[in-house]
Amino acid sequence: MKSMQQQPRISSIDAVRALALLGILLVHSHDHFNIYFRSLPEGALDTITDWIYKNLLLAKAFLVFSFLFGLSFALQMNRAAARGVDFRLRFCWRLILLAGFGIFHSFFYCGDILLIFAVTGFVPVLAWKVRTRYIAIVAALCFFQPLALYNYVVGQPEVLYDWYVDVCRAIGMPGAPASATASFVEMGVWNVTCGVVHSFLYMVYTYRVWALLGFFLIGIVAGRLRLFETKPRRLLIIGACGAGAYVVALCFFYLWAEPHGMQTVGRMWVNETFVFMVVPLLAWVLMRPSVQWLSSALQPIGRCTLTCYIMQSVVMLWIICGYGLAWGPYLSTSSYMGMGAVLYLLQLGFCHLWLRNFKYGPFEGIWRRLTRIGMQQ
């Protein structure tokens, strides 16, 4: 196989990825990294952080990452094709390696997304040879959430949740060990077994898996059209259209979906249109010459996303759980999010220092080296 030459990165995409990582960290912090304590109240501050969590971050940051995953796949395939290389088999090996990182991460955090991305990431590989317009049509169907709509129409909006409960009972799924007293190994073993099963079932019964696949596919479309490489004005137009769709989705949610028990579909449409609004507008802003300083400041952490994502869980859960500092029960939700923000700033500084001496982040470098096994150097 031909050697893979280094290609220039798109700084605006790295910066958007860095902001998405911040959003995911704040969501996990708000949720106590799935270690559910009754938080200490902080009044107005908790009200503010809860609003930010519900309206700007919850599910949305994860969907941004899904889009960027599909976009990154398309960019890698495009660059490989320009050299006459079919990268699909190598990308499958890359997904297997990502699953390994996901299992490692799951030992610390039971809400890992890497393993889910690794499994569902084979869909873009299978779709790569399909024409762009057909990929866009399938993505649109995923965004429309036809299964959720069908279950609502037939009067069974909770059927998948009931299925989830039945599956857990059928396999005798044990509850999580008490985080205040469980050892590191006890927590880790539950996470990589029961926790992983819970994560996959959760993606199904909340219908998020369809939105994830939709954004994988629409990321391919964006990569093929080179939306983030040329003509930034197109991003502004797409973002404006996304903003209009977001307003329509909000109106539908509050005026129809919520009063008629259709919250799941309405909420997913709100989240999806939010991503269509925010990602192009953020990328357009970060491409502006006057904002290059911000893009340059964020780019390093966007290049070390895998490392930072895993280490966020390692650090925060050591602070929360009994095998570490055991601070979990003594913090408010806003305190959790504040700690997450501080950790993000520390990681940002680390990434700047690290990339002065190395081309890739620690886990990114391992991933790349393992991906290149058998390739000419």
Sequence and secondary structure as in RCSB ss.txt:
>XXXX:A:sequence
MKSMQQQPRISSIDAVRALALLGILLVHSHDHFNIYFRSLPEGALDTITDWIYKNLLLAKAFLVFSFLFGLSFAL
QMNRAAARGVDFRLRFCWRLILLAGFGIFHSFFYCGDILLIFAVTGFVPVLAWKVRTRYIAIVAALCFFQPLALY
NYVVGQPEVLYDWYVDVCRAIGMPGAPASATASFVEMGVWNVTCGVVHSFLYMVYTYRVWALLGFFLIGIVAGRL
RLFETKPRRLLIIGACGAGAYVVALCFFYLWAEPHGMQTVGRMWVNETFVFMVVPLLAWVLMRPSVQWLSSALQP
IGRCTLTCYIMQSVVMLWIICGYGLAWGPYLSTSSYMGMGAVLYLLQLGFCHLWLRNFKYGPFEGIWRRLTRIGM
QQ
>XXXX:A:secstr
          HHHHHHHHHHHHHHHHHHHHTGGG        THHHHHHHHHIIIIITTHHHHHHHHHHHHHHHH
HHHHHHHTT   HHHHHHHHHHHHHHHHHHHTT TT SHHHHHHHTHHHHHHTTS HHHHHHHHHHHHH HHHHH
HHHTT TTHHHHHHHHHHHHTT      TTT  HHHHHHHIIIIIHHHHHHHHHHTTHHHHHHHHHHHHHHHHHH
TTTTS HHHHHHHHHHHHHHHHHHHHHIIIIITTTT HHHHHHHHHHHHHHHHHHHHHHHHHSGGGHHHHHHHHH
HHHTHHHHHHHHHHHHHHHHSTTTT  GGG  HHHHHHHHHHHHHHHHHHHHHHTTT SS HHHHHHHHHHTTTS
  
